[in-house]
């Protein structure tokens, strides 16, 4: 099968104030794309044309027309500049694994690089980006995708901004500047708050710094692998964002937070301990069973279940997109 030629309007990838340009995508048949996906030295220009055409294909999400290009462009990590095109990054793998759900009638909304509510540590809110956000009738699913990334957790308390765990009114910014802002001003949102929301925020202001201290104490007392896939600092920011998301929006749906991990990575002892403490934190602030935190799912599980499904805006299946040569990078 031949993919039709397509003209499309794209942005100069990696620039904030981008110029418009029209790109012509040459017809590529499935066998040619399979060859490209299987090469260790990928044909980068062809690869970019193939993915950009998919990234700017509109889909319906949350009652609006959306394109995935905007989400990857606006994320804090500047994904489309370099990360998305690397075989070792989870960014493109994540797109191929989950974008197909834009075609799933049971999925009401899906976004990548989803901005969670963030801490007010300075003048503005500092949102954390979640790899994937999926909404169905009964569930909201947040996914953090882990492929070849390596985390160094030994300096957890030093690397985590003091605004998250200092209970006093004075703390230091990530640049070492002394800041005066109470925890009430940091752990909040701008909209009017109900009595229930105020109570949950007060509970969070007490319980969250204690949670950070518990994680830090565990790391200090135990040997932590230097090449762990689990990033305790990043996950702490995600936990904070999910807590604020539920308190702010009070969704009726149950929430699932999943770390979906490359199956060749070793199990993380730190992750297991972290999840136990974080699940207790969710239950204490939001009520039991409102949020389920899971690290047991592997990328192979997703491929086994959805591997024969067509990818988003392509004739290729997930197993063809995520070929053996691409997948076996470790």
C-alpha positions as CSV (number, residue, x, y, z in Angstrom):
1,X,0.0,0.0,0.0
2,X,1.3,3.5,-0.9
3,X,0.9,6.4,1.5
4,X,-0.6,9.3,-0.5
5,X,1.4,12.5,-1.2
6,X,0.5,15.3,1.1
7,X,1.2,19.0,1.4
8,X,1.1,20.3,4.9
9,X,1.9,23.4,6.9
10,X,4.5,22.8,9.6
11,X,6.7,24.8,11.9
12,X,10.4,25.0,12.0
13,X,10.9,22.3,14.6
14,X,12.6,23.4,17.8
15,X,12.0,27.1,17.5
16,X,9.7,29.1,19.7
17,X,8.8,31.8,17.2
18,X,8.7,29.6,14.1
19,X,8.4,30.5,10.5
20,X,5.7,28.8,8.4
21,X,6.8,26.5,5.7
22,X,5.1,24.1,3.3
23,X,6.6,20.6,3.1
24,X,5.9,18.1,0.4
25,X,5.8,14.5,1.7
26,X,6.7,12.1,-1.1
27,X,4.7,8.9,-1.4
28,X,6.3,6.2,0.7
29,X,5.1,2.6,0.6
30,X,4.9,0.4,3.6
31,X,7.9,-1.7,2.7
32,X,10.1,1.4,2.3
33,X,9.0,2.7,5.7
34,X,9.7,-0.7,7.2
35,X,13.3,-0.4,5.9
36,X,13.6,3.1,7.3
37,X,12.4,2.0,10.7
38,X,14.7,-1.0,10.8
39,X,17.9,0.9,10.0
40,X,20.2,1.7,12.9
41,X,21.2,5.0,11.1
42,X,17.8,6.3,10.2
43,X,17.1,8.3,7.1
44,X,16.4,11.4,9.2
45,X,14.8,13.6,6.6
46,X,12.4,10.8,5.4
47,X,11.7,10.0,9.0
48,X,10.8,13.6,9.9
49,X,8.5,13.9,6.9
50,X,6.7,10.7,7.8
51,X,6.2,11.7,11.5
52,X,5.5,15.4,10.8
53,X,2.7,14.4,8.5
54,X,1.2,12.3,11.3
55,X,1.8,14.9,14.0
56,X,-0.2,17.5,12.1
57,X,-3.1,15.2,11.2
58,X,-6.1,16.5,13.1
59,X,-8.1,14.4,15.6
60,X,-11.0,14.9,17.9
61,X,-10.2,15.2,21.6
62,X,-12.3,16.7,24.4
63,X,-14.8,18.1,21.9
64,X,-12.1,20.0,20.0
65,X,-10.0,19.6,16.9
66,X,-6.4,19.0,18.0
67,X,-3.0,18.1,16.5
68,X,-0.2,16.3,18.4
69,X,2.4,18.6,16.9
70,X,1.2,21.4,19.1
71,X,1.5,19.3,22.2
72,X,5.1,18.2,21.6
73,X,6.1,21.7,20.5
74,X,4.7,23.4,23.6
75,X,6.1,20.9,26.1
76,X,8.8,22.0,28.6
77,X,11.3,19.5,27.1
78,X,11.4,20.9,23.6
79,X,10.8,17.3,22.4
80,X,10.7,18.0,18.7
81,X,14.1,19.6,18.5
82,X,16.2,16.5,19.3
83,X,14.6,14.0,21.6
84,X,11.8,12.9,19.4
85,X,14.2,11.8,16.7
86,X,16.5,9.8,18.9
87,X,16.2,6.0,19.0
88,X,17.1,6.0,22.7
89,X,14.4,8.4,23.8
90,X,11.0,7.4,24.9
91,X,9.4,10.4,23.1
92,X,8.8,8.9,19.7
93,X,8.2,5.5,21.1
94,X,5.5,7.0,23.3
95,X,3.8,8.6,20.3
96,X,3.7,5.4,18.4
97,X,2.5,3.4,21.4
98,X,-0.4,5.6,22.4
99,X,-1.5,7.9,19.5
100,X,-3.5,5.1,18.0
101,X,-6.0,5.7,20.8
102,X,-7.1,8.9,19.1
103,X,-9.0,6.5,16.8
104,X,-10.5,4.6,19.7
105,X,-14.2,5.5,20.1
106,X,-14.0,4.7,23.9
107,X,-11.3,7.4,24.3
108,X,-12.8,10.8,24.8
109,X,-9.5,12.7,24.8
110,X,-5.8,12.1,24.5
111,X,-2.8,14.4,24.7
112,X,0.9,14.2,25.0
113,X,3.1,16.4,27.1
114,X,0.0,17.2,29.2
115,X,0.5,20.0,31.6
116,X,-0.5,19.2,35.2
117,X,-1.3,22.0,37.7
118,X,2.0,23.1,39.2
119,X,3.6,24.6,42.2
120,X,3.7,28.4,42.6
121,X,7.4,28.6,43.6
122,X,8.1,32.0,42.0
123,X,6.0,34.5,40.2
124,X,4.3,32.0,38.0
125,X,3.0,28.4,38.2
126,X,5.5,25.7,37.3
127,X,3.5,22.8,35.7
128,X,4.9,19.3,35.4
129,X,4.6,17.7,32.0
130,X,3.0,14.2,31.9
131,X,4.0,12.0,28.9
132,X,0.4,10.9,28.1
133,X,-3.1,11.9,29.3
134,X,-6.0,9.6,28.3
135,X,-9.7,10.2,29.2
136,X,-12.5,7.6,28.9
137,X,-16.0,7.6,30.2
138,X,-14.9,6.2,33.6
139,X,-11.2,6.7,33.9
140,X,-8.5,9.3,33.5
141,X,-5.1,7.7,32.8
142,X,-1.7,9.4,33.2
143,X,1.2,7.6,31.7
144,X,4.9,8.2,32.3
145,X,6.9,6.2,29.7
146,X,10.3,4.8,30.5
147,X,12.6,3.5,27.8
148,X,16.4,4.0,28.1
149,X,16.5,7.0,30.4
150,X,18.8,6.9,33.4
151,X,18.1,8.6,36.7
152,X,20.6,9.5,39.5
153,X,18.5,9.6,42.7
154,X,21.2,9.8,45.3
155,X,20.9,13.6,45.5
156,X,17.1,13.6,45.6
157,X,16.6,16.2,48.4
158,X,19.2,18.5,46.8
159,X,17.8,18.2,43.3
160,X,14.1,18.6,44.3
161,X,13.3,22.3,44.6
162,X,13.0,23.4,48.2
163,X,9.5,24.9,47.5
164,X,8.1,21.3,47.5
165,X,9.4,20.3,50.9
166,X,10.2,23.4,53.0
167,X,7.3,24.1,55.4
168,X,8.5,27.6,56.4
169,X,8.0,30.8,54.5
170,X,11.6,31.1,53.3
171,X,13.3,28.8,50.9
172,X,15.9,28.9,48.1
173,X,15.1,28.7,44.4
174,X,16.8,26.3,42.0
175,X,19.2,29.2,41.3
176,X,20.0,29.6,45.0
177,X,18.0,32.8,45.4
178,X,16.3,33.3,48.7
179,X,12.5,33.4,48.3
180,X,9.8,34.3,50.8
181,X,6.5,32.6,50.0
182,X,4.3,30.6,52.4
183,X,3.4,27.0,51.7
184,X,-0.3,28.3,51.5
185,X,0.8,30.4,48.5
186,X,2.8,27.6,46.9
187,X,0.3,24.7,47.3
188,X,-2.7,26.3,45.7
189,X,-4.6,27.3,42.5
190,X,-6.0,30.7,41.5
191,X,-9.6,29.8,41.1
192,X,-12.2,30.1,44.0
193,X,-12.1,27.1,46.3
194,X,-14.9,25.1,48.0
195,X,-14.6,24.1,51.6
196,X,-13.8,20.5,50.5
197,X,-10.9,21.9,48.3
198,X,-9.6,24.0,51.1
199,X,-9.5,21.0,53.4
200,X,-7.7,18.9,50.9
201,X,-5.2,21.6,50.2
202,X,-4.5,22.0,53.9
203,X,-4.0,18.3,54.2
204,X,-1.7,18.3,51.2
205,X,0.4,21.1,52.8
206,X,1.0,19.0,55.8
207,X,1.4,15.5,54.2
208,X,3.3,16.3,51.0
209,X,6.5,17.7,52.6
210,X,6.4,14.7,55.0
211,X,6.2,12.4,52.0
212,X,9.3,14.1,50.5
213,X,11.2,13.6,53.8
214,X,10.2,10.0,53.9
215,X,11.5,9.4,50.4
216,X,14.7,11.3,51.1
217,X,15.3,9.3,54.3
218,X,14.9,6.0,52.5
219,X,17.4,7.0,49.8
220,X,19.9,8.2,52.4
221,X,19.7,4.9,54.3
222,X,19.7,2.5,51.3
223,X,22.0,1.8,48.4
224,X,20.4,3.3,45.3
225,X,21.3,2.1,41.8
226,X,23.2,4.8,39.8
227,X,21.5,3.7,36.5
228,X,17.9,3.3,37.7
229,X,15.0,3.9,35.2
230,X,13.0,5.4,38.1
231,X,13.4,9.1,38.6
232,X,12.2,10.0,42.1
233,X,12.5,13.8,41.6
234,X,10.4,13.7,38.4
235,X,7.8,11.4,40.0
236,X,7.5,13.6,43.0
237,X,6.6,16.6,40.7
238,X,4.1,14.3,39.0
239,X,2.5,13.2,42.3
240,X,2.2,16.9,43.2
241,X,0.6,17.7,39.9
242,X,-1.9,14.8,40.1
243,X,-2.9,15.8,43.6
244,X,-3.6,19.4,42.5
245,X,-5.4,18.2,39.4
246,X,-7.8,16.1,41.4
247,X,-8.3,18.8,44.1
248,X,-8.8,21.5,41.5
249,X,-11.1,19.8,39.0
250,X,-12.8,17.2,41.3
251,X,-13.2,14.7,38.5
252,X,-15.8,12.0,38.9
253,X,-13.7,9.5,37.1
254,X,-11.1,7.3,38.8
255,X,-7.5,8.2,38.2
256,X,-4.7,5.8,37.1
257,X,-1.1,6.8,37.1
258,X,1.1,4.3,35.3
259,X,4.8,4.1,34.8
260,X,5.1,1.9,31.7
261,X,8.7,0.6,31.5
262,X,10.9,-1.0,28.9
263,X,10.9,-4.7,29.7
264,X,14.7,-5.1,29.5
265,X,15.2,-2.7,32.5
266,X,15.8,-4.2,35.9
267,X,13.1,-3.9,38.6
268,X,13.6,-0.8,40.8
269,X,13.6,-1.3,44.5
270,X,13.3,2.4,45.0
271,X,10.3,2.6,42.7
272,X,8.5,-0.1,44.8
273,X,9.1,1.8,48.0
274,X,8.2,5.2,46.4
275,X,4.9,3.8,45.1
276,X,3.9,2.4,48.5
277,X,4.4,5.8,50.1
278,X,2.8,7.8,47.3
279,X,-0.2,5.5,47.2
280,X,-0.7,6.1,51.0
281,X,-0.4,9.9,50.3
282,X,-3.1,9.7,47.6
283,X,-5.4,7.8,49.8
284,X,-4.9,10.1,52.8
285,X,-5.6,13.4,50.8
286,X,-8.1,12.3,48.2
287,X,-9.7,9.2,49.7
288,X,-9.1,5.5,49.2
289,X,-9.1,4.2,45.7
290,X,-9.5,7.6,44.0
291,X,-6.0,7.3,42.5
292,X,-4.3,4.0,41.6
293,X,-0.5,4.2,41.1
294,X,1.0,1.4,39.1
295,X,4.6,0.5,38.0
296,X,4.0,-3.1,36.9
297,X,3.1,-2.6,33.3
298,X,5.8,-3.1,30.6
299,X,6.0,-1.8,27.0
300,X,5.9,-5.4,25.8
301,X,2.5,-5.7,27.4
302,X,1.2,-2.8,25.3
303,X,2.7,-4.3,22.2
304,X,1.2,-7.7,23.0
305,X,-2.2,-6.2,23.3
306,X,-2.2,-3.5,20.6
307,X,0.7,-4.5,18.4
308,X,-1.5,-5.4,15.4
309,X,-3.5,-2.2,15.6
310,X,-2.9,0.5,13.0
311,X,-0.9,3.4,14.2
312,X,-2.3,6.9,14.1
313,X,-2.4,8.4,10.6
314,X,-0.5,5.5,9.0
315,X,-1.1,2.0,7.4
316,X,1.7,0.6,9.6
317,X,0.8,-1.4,12.7
318,X,2.4,-0.7,16.1
319,X,4.7,-3.8,15.6
320,X,5.9,-2.4,12.3
321,X,6.4,1.1,13.7
322,X,8.3,-0.2,16.7
323,X,10.5,-2.7,14.9
324,X,12.9,-5.1,16.5
325,X,15.9,-3.1,15.5
326,X,14.4,0.0,16.9
327,X,13.3,-1.6,20.1
328,X,16.4,-3.6,20.9
329,X,18.6,-0.6,21.7
330,X,20.0,-1.8,25.0
